């Protein structure tokens, strides 16, 4: 996503509060746009919908959207990683005319897989009626397309339009969803309206992407065949991306199947004592994670590009090593400082836990889980920041092993500690803590062996 750096750099270079605030706000939407839109949309519909359509309907809708979000993330994460690798290669070779076909082919693959899996989940496994299953499938399809659009948004410099598009989509989701439900269309109406708003946001992003990379529109079948015919840039990254998406949700799946799981309409299962605190904790890391993304796409990218230029221009070993040392110091200092700030944010929110629980109308039984979730989220932030640096340096083996370890730890520890109801959430804390410490060590080591990664591992002439 190196393209985002140019636009955000211009905003950051304005030495005023407005420029820095705009850069941070746009980065939040670029790095976590779908997440923000969906969480705010769910909160608004839950708040406004209970008086209009009742608590049962809004709860069923909320659970189905969470299922949709999880399924779309698992499907699109590996596709988005492969898409970014291919597009980056084409941009590096200045073959801009090929980007259009790659992007549309990825959309086609994601759409086919999403629709098939969503219909299997909602219609066959859960057993929803045809209307509701169709609306749920439409909703998850829009989330998947939106995630892929966001993976390409780095090439777009109209970040104000991107942010405006998400705002418009959110507004349509809430208004249209509640309107259809009030007219008697029930949960299907809520899902259809919500999906329509997401489609609007995607349509705006898609239009900007097509304008940025103009090209002759090929038949979808041709784009799909061309995409499939070419070998994947990195099977390791694709598998690691899938494991990473599963790792984020594995603890919820485990808890849903335990005594904490509660069945509602249509046999849907959720765990209110666990789900809501976890989503609040995830939202707590979005602002700082977005700031780290700005740093990755601006300062880190500039320093890393300078390092690569020194290498490729035949610079002396002393100059190469000096730049590597500078990058190592800057990276470790930035990541660690950001982690300390995130810990402070989590601690403040944990102390404010009783007020948050009261404001959202949650039971006091969620307070302890919320505090554990906030602590775990701070470590999760450190893990994401470190693997972000590792991914940027294309250290595929380390990225794969870290995602695998986090998946096993998060699922295994959550399951093991379910024996004690008072320890709900502790598995996530220990898993993220262990994974974050290991990831930080791996990141530091990757910075130390940057010369080998550049000269050997990521050198096509050597790797063949």
Rosetta blueprint (number, residue, H / E / L):
1 X L
2 X L
3 X L
4 X H
5 X H
6 X H
7 X H
8 X H
9 X H
10 X H
11 X H
12 X H
13 X H
14 X L
15 X L
16 X L
17 X H
18 X H
19 X H
20 X H
21 X H
22 X H
23 X H
24 X H
25 X H
26 X H
27 X H
28 X H
29 X H
30 X H
31 X H
32 X H
33 X H
34 X H
35 X H
36 X H
37 X H
38 X H
39 X H
40 X H
41 X H
42 X H
43 X H
44 X H
45 X H
46 X H
47 X H
48 X H
49 X H
50 X H
51 X H
52 X H
53 X H
54 X L
55 X H
56 X H
57 X H
58 X H
59 X H
60 X H
61 X H
62 X H
63 X H
64 X H
65 X H
66 X H
67 X H
68 X H
69 X H
70 X H
71 X H
72 X H
73 X H
74 X H
75 X H
76 X H
77 X H
78 X H
79 X H
80 X H
81 X H
82 X H
83 X H
84 X H
85 X H
86 X H
87 X H
88 X H
89 X H
90 X H
91 X H
92 X H
93 X L
94 X L
95 X L
96 X H
97 X H
98 X H
99 X H
100 X H
101 X H
102 X H
103 X H
104 X H
105 X H
106 X H
107 X H
108 X H
109 X H
110 X H
111 X H
112 X H
113 X H
114 X H
115 X H
116 X H
117 X H
118 X H
119 X H
120 X H
121 X H
122 X H
123 X H
124 X H
125 X H
126 X L
127 X L
128 X L
129 X L
130 X H
131 X H
132 X H
133 X H
134 X H
135 X H
136 X H
137 X H
138 X H
139 X H
140 X H
141 X H
142 X H
143 X H
144 X H
145 X H
146 X H
147 X H
148 X H
149 X H
150 X H
151 X H
152 X H
153 X H
154 X H
155 X H
156 X L
157 X L
158 X L
159 X H
160 X H
161 X H
162 X H
163 X H
164 X H
165 X H
166 X H
167 X H
168 X H
169 X H
170 X H
171 X H
172 X H
173 X H
174 X H
175 X H
176 X H
177 X H
178 X H
179 X H
180 X H
181 X H
182 X H
183 X H
184 X H
185 X H
186 X H
187 X H
188 X H
189 X H
190 X H
191 X H
192 X H
193 X H
194 X H
195 X H
196 X H
197 X H
198 X H
199 X H
200 X H
201 X H
202 X H
203 X H
204 X H
205 X H
206 X H
207 X H
208 X H
209 X H
210 X H
211 X H
212 X H
213 X L
214 X L
215 X L
216 X L
217 X L
218 X L
219 X L
220 X H
221 X H
222 X H
223 X H
224 X H
225 X H
226 X H
227 X H
228 X H
229 X H
230 X L
231 X L
232 X L
233 X L
234 X L
235 X H
236 X H
237 X H
238 X H
239 X H
240 X H
241 X H
242 X H
243 X H
244 X H
245 X H
246 X H
247 X H
248 X H
249 X H
250 X H
251 X H
252 X H
253 X H
254 X H
255 X H
256 X H
257 X L
258 X L
259 X L
260 X L
261 X L
262 X E
263 X E
264 X L
265 X H
266 X H
267 X H
268 X L
269 X E
270 X E
271 X L
272 X H
273 X H
274 X H
275 X H
276 X H
277 X H
278 X H
279 X H
280 X H
281 X H
282 X H
283 X H
284 X H
285 X H
286 X H
287 X H
288 X H
289 X H
290 X H
291 X H
292 X H
293 X H
294 X H
295 X H
296 X H
297 X H
298 X H
299 X H
300 X H
301 X H
302 X H
303 X H
304 X H
305 X H
306 X H
307 X H
308 X H
309 X H
310 X H
311 X H
312 X H
313 X L
314 X L
315 X L
316 X L
317 X H
318 X H
319 X H
320 X H
321 X H
322 X H
323 X H
324 X H
325 X H
326 X H
327 X H
328 X H
329 X H
330 X H
331 X H
332 X H
333 X H
334 X H
335 X H
336 X H
337 X H
338 X H
339 X H
340 X H
341 X H
342 X H
343 X H
344 X H
345 X H
346 X H
347 X H
348 X H
349 X H
350 X H
351 X H
352 X L
353 X H
354 X H
355 X H
356 X H
357 X H
358 X H
359 X H
360 X L
361 X L
362 X L
363 X L
364 X H
365 X H
366 X H
367 X H
368 X H
369 X H
370 X H
371 X H
372 X H
373 X H
374 X H
375 X H
376 X H
377 X H
378 X H
379 X H
380 X H
381 X H
382 X H
383 X H
384 X H
385 X H
386 X H
387 X H
388 X H
389 X H
390 X H
391 X H
392 X H
393 X L
394 X L
395 X L
396 X H
397 X H
398 X H
399 X H
400 X H
401 X H
402 X H
403 X H
404 X H
405 X H
406 X H
407 X H
408 X H
409 X H
410 X H
411 X H
412 X H
413 X H
414 X H
415 X H
416 X H
417 X H
418 X L
419 X L
420 X L
421 X H
422 X H
423 X H
424 X L
425 X L
426 X H
427 X H
428 X H
429 X H
430 X H
431 X H
432 X H
433 X H
434 X H
435 X H
436 X H
437 X H
438 X H
439 X H
440 X H
441 X H
442 X H
443 X H
444 X H
445 X H
446 X H
447 X H
448 X H
449 X L
450 X H
451 X H
452 X H
453 X H
454 X H
455 X H
456 X H
457 X H
458 X L
459 X L
460 X H
461 X H
462 X H
463 X H
464 X L
